[in-house]
Amino acid sequence: MSKVVFNNKNAVFFQSLKMAIDGYFKENNLKKTGNWTLYSKTIILITACTALYLTAICFSLPVLATILIGSVLGVLCACIGFNVMHDANHGSYSSKNWVNDTLGLTLNALGGNSFIWRHKHNIIHHTYPNVDGIDDDIAKSPFIRMCSSQPWVPMHRIQHIYTPFLYAVSSMIWILFQDFQKYFRRKVHNTDLQKMKTSDHIIFWISKVLYIFFYIVLPMLLTDWQQGLVFFISLHIGQGFTLAIVFQLAHVVEETEFTFAPLNETTVIENEWAIHQLKTTSNFSPNNKLITWFAGGLNYQVEHHLFPRISHIHYPAMSKIVKSKCEEYNIPYNCIPSLNLAVKSHFRFIKLLGRKPAVA
């Protein structure tokens, strides 16, 4: 496996930033976990998803109505992932571990697996974002080339055209294939998966069976197989595209940097860990309160990568402190002002990577 070492000998930036962030919470007498802003979002999103799900499986609906309900449900399921699951599995939803553990299982209810995701996301991605060879989020694929160190094939010339379609089926591939691949290989990309307890194995299988029953079998039994199939596909188109586009805008844009870590070699990154996070991550549309609400603050991805154990409801206020410290230490603070500009940046970058590399 690859090994990456950060140069933390003069890690003065993050020490100063952490003191400033800790001071903000102390001065304002705030907990770093969630509050009723987060709890109310949880109730609203889960209630809305339950209502849409019951409507889709309990009534015979026209095809267009099924597509609309399924797609909207998929988007809202992604928002549960952004707002509830994400904070819970980072331990930032509540100060009580049992609350975090319980709500972390909302990922299992959405078809994924919280154990595998925590290892893939919390440990690997958050430590080594945009490190090709380690970060599973940019893992080498025969279909999408996401950084210059990955091999090029002729079909990449049009990847900016077909990539949105791949994003639309990404959650279906994740849930029905990639989780099982990681489970049986006991690996996340090139990194060994943490040892699973008996309870982790049981939760994995029971939640997968229940997901297939509630989202595929039951809708077909209560309506008909055509409506059930259209519902399932529509749900994943909405969910997959929403998940993919939010996470891609955070790291795979023109503004961010990438590193390559060859297999079985040690790669030294000449920055402290925190500066690596800043160079490989970007915020987008920070002043749009609607996007911030639905995306669970993940449009403030810089703040999230620096302080993943602080709830996303604090990121807008924290961003002012982080930006100020970056200016003080002359460190770039990547922030794309709008969703539209971030999407354009992502697809320009994907299109650029689709060009055949010049021969050295």
N, C-alpha and C positions, 0 to 999 in steps of 0.2 A: 504494500500500500504506500501511498505518497505521504510525505511528512512536510509540514510547513512550520517554520519558526519565525516569530515576529521579533524585531529588534526593540525590546522594551527597556533598554538600558537607560534611556533618557525620556521616560514616559511622563513628562511633566504636564502635557496638555490635558490628559484625562484626569489626572489628580486635581488640577485646578477646576476643570469643568464639574467634576463630581462634588467638590466642595461647594460650588455655586448652586448646583441643583439641590443638594442636601439643605443648603441654607434657605432656598426658596420654600421647601416643604416645612421647614422648622418655623420660619418667620410667619407663614400663613396657617400654621397649625393644621396641616393637611396630611392625610394618610396617602401612601403611594399606591394603594390599591383602589378599586372602584368605589363608587358611591351610588346614590339614587339615579344619577344620570345614566349610569351603566345598567343598573337594575331595571329601570323603566324601559330602556331599549330592549333588554332581554325579554321582558313581558310582551312588548308590542310585536317584536319580530316572531317570537314563537307562537303567539296567538294568531297572527296573520298567516303564518305558514300552515298551522293546523286547520284554519278555516279554508284555505285554498286546497289543501290536500283532501279534506272531506268532501268539498264540492266536486273535485275531479273524480273521486272514486264512487260517490253515492248517486250521481245523476248521469243520465245519458245526455251527452253534450255534442253539439256540432263540432266538426273537426277544427274549425278556426277558434272556437271557444276553448277547446282542449289544448290547442297549441298556445293560446294566450295565457291560460291559467297555468299550464305547465312551465312556460318560460318565466313568468313572473315568480312562481314558486321557486324556480331554480335560482333566480337572482336573489330572492330573500333568504334562501338556504345558504348561499354564499355569504350574505350579510351576517347570518348567525355565526358562520365560520369566522368572519372578520372581527365581530364584536364580542361574542360570547366564548366560543371555543378557543380562539387565539389568546385572549387574555387569561383564560382559565388554565390552559396548558403551559403558559409561561409563569403561572403562579401569581399573576397580578390582578386577577379578578377580585379575590378576597384574601384577607389575612388568615382565613381558616383553610387549611389544606384539604379538608374533606369537601368543602364547597368547590374548590378548584378541581379536585379529582373528579367529582360528580359532573360538573358542567363541562369538563374536558371531554367527557364521553358524548357530548353533543356531536363531536366529529364522527363517532361510531354510528350515531343515529342518522347522519348524513351520508353514510356509506364507507367512510374511511376508518382508520384505526389510530387511536390516540397514542398508543405505545410507540408504533413505528414512526408516526409523525413527530413526536417529541424528539426522538433520536435524530431523524432526518433534518428537522427544522431547528430545534433549540440548540443542539450540540454541534451539528456539522455546518448547516447554513449560517448560523449566527456567528460562528467562529471564523469560517472561511468563505464569506460571500464572494462570488465571482472568481473563485479559484478553480479553474478548469482542471479536472482530475479528482477533485474532492467534493465540491458543491454539487449536490444532486439536482438542484434547480436549474443548472445549466449543463447537465450531463450530456455527453456526446450522443447525438441522435442521427439516424440516417436521413431524417427529414428536415431538421432545422439546424442551421449553423449559427450559434449564438455568441461566438467569440473567434478571434482571428487564429487562435492556436488549434482550433478544431479542423479536421480534414474537410476539403471542399469536394463536392461532386456536382456534375452538371445540373441536376435538378434544383440545386440551390439558387440558380439564376432567377427562378420565379418564386422563391420562398416567401417573398413579401406579398404575393398574391394568394397562395394557398394556406399560409400560416393562420389566418383567422378561422379557417375551417377546422384546422387541427386544434386550435384553442377551444372551439365549440364542442369537441368530443373529448377534451382532455380529462375532465372529471370522470367520465365513463371509463376511460382507459386506466386512470388512477385506481378507481374503486374495484373494477372487475379484473384487472390484470396486474398492475404494478405493485399493489399491496401484497398479492399472493407471490409475486416474483421475489420481493424482498423477504417475505416470511419464509419461503422455502430455501432461498439462497443464504439466508441469515446475513445479508449484506445490504447496505445502503450505498449504491454506486460501488466505490472501491473500499468502503469502510465496513468493518465487521459490525453487525447489529448487536446491541446489548443483549445479554442473556435474558430470556423471557421466563417469568415465573409461571407456574401451572395456571394461576388465575389469569395471566395475560393471554395464554393460549386459549383458555375457555372463552374469555371475552372476545377474542378475535373471531372465533368460529361462530359463536352464538350471534354476535352482532351482524356478521356477514349474512348468515342465514335469515335473520329477521329482516335485514334490509331488502334482500331479494324477495322475501314474502310480502312485505308491506308496499314495496314500490314496483314490483313486477307482477307477482302472482295475484295478490288481492285485487288490484285495479282491474285485471283481466277477468277475474271471477265475478266481480260486482257489476261491471259494465259489459264489455266484450273485448276480445283480444286486440282488435284494431285500435279502439280508444285507449286501452291500457298501454299499447306499444307507443302510440303517438304521444301520450302523456309522459312516459318514461324518457323518450328521446328529447321531447321539448324541454323537460325539466333539466336534462343534462346540458343541452345547448345553452340555456340561460345560466346555469350554474358554472359550467366549464369556462365559458367565455368571460364571465364576470371575475372568476378567480384568477384566470390566466392574465387578463389585461391589468388587473390591479398589481399583481406581483411582478409582472414584466416591466411595468412603468417604474418600479422601484429600483431595478438593477440593470435591465437590458435596454439602455438608452445611450445616446451619443455622449452624454455628460459623464458617464461612469467609466471606471477602469477595470481591467481584467488581468489576472495572473495565471500562468500555467505551472502546474506542479506535476512533473513527470512521475510515472509509477516507479515505486521502489527507490526514489531519490529524495534527498532533503532539499527543500526550497527555502531560501532565506528572504523574507520580506523586510526591506530596509525602512520600515515604519513601525511605530508602536501599533498595537491592536486597534486602538480607537481611531487613529488616522486612516488605517486601512478601511475601517467601516465607512468613514466619510468619503473616501475616494471611490468606493464601489457602490455607493447608495445615493439615491436622489429622492427628494420630496417632489410632490406635484400638487397643483391646485390647493395650496395651503389656506387660502382665504375663502374657499367655498364651503360654507357650513353644512350644506346638504350632502356633499361628497364626504366630508369628514364624518358626518353622522352615519351614513350607510357603510362607508369603508372602514369603520371602526378605527379611525385615526391612522390607517395605514398609508394615507397620503403624506403623513409625517414619518416616513420610513427612516430618515436619518436619526430622529430622536428614539425611535423604536429600537434601532440596531445598537445605539449607544446604551440605552437603558431598557432592555427587554422585560425586566421584572417590575417596571412601573406601568400602571394601567394607561391605556391610550387616551383616556379622558383628560389627562394632564398634558398631552403633547403640544397643543397649541400654545399654552403658556411657556412650556419648557423650550419651545423652538426659539423664542426671543433670546433666552440665555445661551443656548447652543450657538446660535448665529453670532452673538456678540463675542463669545469666546473664540470662535473660528477667526473672526476679524482680528482679535487681539493677538492670536498666534500665527496669523497669516496662513491659514489653512482653508482650502476651498470648501464651500458649503453649497452643495448641489441642490438647486430648487427650481423646478420648472413651474412657471406661474399659473398655468391652466391645464385642464385635462386634455383639451384639444391639442395644445402644443406638445404635451407629453406623449400622446398617441402618435403624433407626426414624427417626433424624435425617435420613438421606438421603431416605427416602420421604415424610416430612413436608414436607421442603423442596420436593421435586418436586410434591407435591400442592398446596402453597401457590402455586407458580409456575403451576400449571394453572388457577388462578382468573383470571377476566377482570379485567384491571387497571382500576382506577377512572379515569374520565376526568378529566384535570386541569382 
